Amino acid sequence: MADVFVSYARKDRPRVAEISGALEAGGYSLWWDRQIASGADYGMLIEREIEAARCVVVAWSAAARQSLWVRAEANEALDSGKLVQISLDEARLPLPFTMLHFLDFSGWRGACDCPPWTDLDARVLGLLRGEPADSAPAMADPAPPRGPALQGLGRIAWLGWAAIAVAALLAAAIVMAARGMLSPAAYGGVALIGLAVAAILLALAAFTLLRVGAASRR
């Protein structure tokens, strides 16, 4: 029984042969389907080899994405906690594997002294040592920065202060009118102006609150 089971689509055999050869050169014992003898029970043999292996390297590609066998082998590896994923091209991994960490081998040219090879070697070695599989989410493009959801509250504060100023002005007018310091006509004019300004401020505050509420729900 081999330490590492390699799952791939038949169309990717030349690239997988290169990767498998490098793994074997690193001292790992491998099993992949070129070792299946004629007349063997393919399904039973695959199950047995995956169960015996301590690590399953799944080589995803556009062809592998369409392969029921690769998907089945990847599911078995995931359920067993021994999955290591690599991507041979730009094809998107199928669900749920796109949610898990994978190594990009689309540009790999055989170098074994730098990523992604050193990352693959570390993951395989970790599983052989009994370390848990890395199931961290796949790296995604960072989302564009967003402003604070409540960024309109500053404007509401200024509107509030303006409303307080208008209220203070009306209060002063009422006091002056009560003491006879302001004629009824002048008081009426101040009151009308104050009410108009207050209505405008209330409308602006309502508009700003609606925009802030809409932004916070995004």
For each residue, the residues with C-beta under 8 A, 3 or more apart:
1: 31 49 52 53
2: 5 29 30 31 49 52 53
3: 28 29 30 53 54 55 128
4: 23 28 29 30 31 53 54 55 56 57 124 128
5: 2 30 31 32 49 50 53 55 56 57 73 77
6: 16 19 20 23 30 31 32 56 57 59
7: 32 56 57 58 59 64 69 70 73 74 77
8: 12 13 16 32 58 59 61 64 70
9: 12 59 61 63 64 66 67 70
10: 13 63
11: 61 63
12: 8 9 15 16 59 61 63 64 88
13: 8 10 16 17 34
14: 17 18
15: 12 18 19 59 88
16: 6 8 12 13 19 20 32 59 88
17: 13 14 20 21
18: 14 15 21 22 110
19: 6 15 16 22 23 57 59 86 105 108
20: 6 16 17 23 24 30 32
21: 17 18 24 25
22: 18 19 25 26 110 112 117
23: 4 6 19 20 26 28 30 57 124
24: 20 21 27 28 29 30
25: 21 22 112
26: 22 23 112 121
27: 24
28: 3 4 23 24 124 128
29: 2 3 4 24
30: 2 3 4 5 6 20 23 24
31: 1 2 4 5 6 35 49 53
32: 5 6 7 8 16 20 35
33: 36 46
34: 13
35: 31 32
36: 33 40 42 45
37: 40
38:
39:
40: 36 37 45
41: 44 45
42: 36 45 46
43: 46 47
44: 41 47 48
45: 36 40 41 42 48 49
46: 33 42 43 49 50 69 73
47: 43 44 50 51 76
48: 44 45 51 52
49: 1 2 5 31 45 46 52 53
50: 5 46 47 53 56 73 76 77 80
51: 47 48 80
52: 1 2 48 49
53: 1 2 3 4 5 31 49 50 56 82
54: 3 4 82 127 128
55: 3 4 5 82 84 123 124 127 128
56: 4 5 6 7 50 53 73 74 76 77 80 82 83 84
57: 4 5 6 7 19 23 84 85 86 120 124
58: 7 8 64 70 73 74 77 83 84 85 86 97
59: 6 7 8 9 12 15 16 19 64 86 87 88 105
60: 64 65 70 85 86 87 88 91 93 97 102
61: 8 9 11 12 64 65 87 88 89 91
62: 65 66 89 91
63: 9 10 11 12 66 67
64: 7 8 9 12 58 59 60 61 67 70 88
65: 60 61 62 70 91 92 93 94
66: 9 62 63
67: 9 63 64 70 71
68: 71 72
69: 7 46 72 73
70: 7 8 9 58 60 64 65 67 73 74
71: 67 68 74 75 94
72: 68 69 75 76
73: 5 7 46 50 56 58 69 70 76 77
74: 7 56 58 70 71 77 78 83 85 97
75: 71 72 78 79
76: 47 50 56 72 73 79 80
77: 5 7 50 56 58 73 74 80 82 83
78: 74 75 81 83 96 97 100
79: 75 76
80: 50 51 56 76 77 83
81: 78 132 133
82: 53 54 55 56 77 127 133
83: 56 58 74 77 78 80 100 133 135
84: 55 56 57 58 103 120 123 124 127 133
85: 57 58 60 74 93 97 100 101 102 103
86: 19 57 58 59 60 102 103 104 105 116 120
87: 59 60 61 90 91 93 102 103 104 105 106
88: 12 15 16 59 60 61 64 105 106
89: 61 62 106
90: 87 106
91: 60 61 62 65 87
92: 65 98
93: 60 65 85 87 97 98 102 138
94: 65 71 97 98
95: 98 99
96: 78 99 100
97: 58 60 74 78 85 93 94 100 102
98: 92 93 94 95 138
99: 95 96 137 138
100: 78 83 85 96 97 135 136 137 138
101: 85 134 135 136 137 138 139
102: 60 85 86 87 93 97 138
103: 84 85 86 87 115 116 119 120 123
104: 86 87 107 116
105: 19 59 86 87 88 108 116 120
106: 87 88 89 90
107: 104
108: 19 105 111 116 117
109:
110: 18 22
111: 108 114 117
112: 22 25 26 117 118 121
113: 117 118
114: 111 117 118
115: 103 118 119
116: 86 103 104 105 108 119 120
117: 22 108 111 112 113 114 120 121
118: 112 113 114 115 121 122
119: 103 115 116 122 123
120: 57 84 86 103 105 116 117 123 124
121: 26 112 117 118 124 125
122: 118 119 125 126
123: 55 84 103 119 120 126 127 134
124: 4 23 28 55 57 84 120 121 127 128
125: 121 122 128 129
126: 122 123 129 131 134
127: 54 55 82 84 123 124 130 131 133
128: 3 4 28 54 55 124 125
129: 125 126
130: 127
131: 126 127
132: 81 135
133: 81 82 83 84 127
134: 101 123 126
135: 83 100 101 132
136: 100 101
137: 99 100 101 140
138: 93 98 99 100 101 102
139: 101
140: 137
141:
142:
143: 146
144:
145:
146: 143 149
147: 151
148: 151
149: 146 212 215 216 218
150: 153 212 215 216
151: 147 148 154 212 215
152: 155 156 208 209 211 212 215
153: 150 156 157 212
154: 151 157 158
155: 152 158 159 204 208
156: 152 153 159 160 205 208 209 212
157: 153 154 160 161
158: 154 155 161 162
159: 155 156 162 163 201 204 205 208
160: 156 157 163 164 205
161: 157 158 164 165
162: 158 159 165 166 197 201
163: 159 160 166 167 198 201 202 205
164: 160 161 167 168
165: 161 162 168 169
166: 162 163 169 170 194 197 198 201
167: 163 164 170 171 198
168: 164 165 171 172
169: 165 166 172 173 190 194
170: 166 167 173 174 190 191 194
171: 167 168 174 175
172: 168 169 175 176
173: 169 170 176 177 182 187 190 191 194
174: 170 171 177 178 187
175: 171 172 178 179
176: 172 173 179 181 182 187
177: 173 174 180 181 182 184 187
178: 174 175
179: 175 176
180: 177
181: 176 177
182: 173 176 177 186 187 190
183: 186 187
184: 177 187 188
185: 188 189
186: 182 183 189 190
187: 173 174 176 177 182 183 184 190 191
188: 184 185 191 192
189: 185 186 192 193
190: 169 170 173 182 186 187 193 194
191: 170 173 187 188 194 195
192: 188 189 195 196
193: 189 190 196 197
194: 166 169 170 173 190 191 197 198
195: 191 192 198 199
196: 192 193 199 200
197: 162 166 193 194 200 201
198: 163 166 167 194 195 201 202
199: 195 196 202 203
200: 196 197 203 204
201: 159 162 163 166 197 198 204 205
202: 163 198 199 205 206
203: 199 200 206 207
204: 155 159 200 201 207 208
205: 156 159 160 163 201 202 208 209
206: 202 203 209 210
207: 203 204 210 211
208: 152 155 156 159 204 205 211 212
209: 152 156 205 206 212 213
210: 206 207 213 214
211: 152 207 208 214 215
212: 149 150 151 152 153 156 208 209 215 216
213: 209 210 216 217
214: 210 211 217 218
215: 149 150 151 152 211 212 218
216: 149 150 212 213
217: 213 214
218: 149 214 215
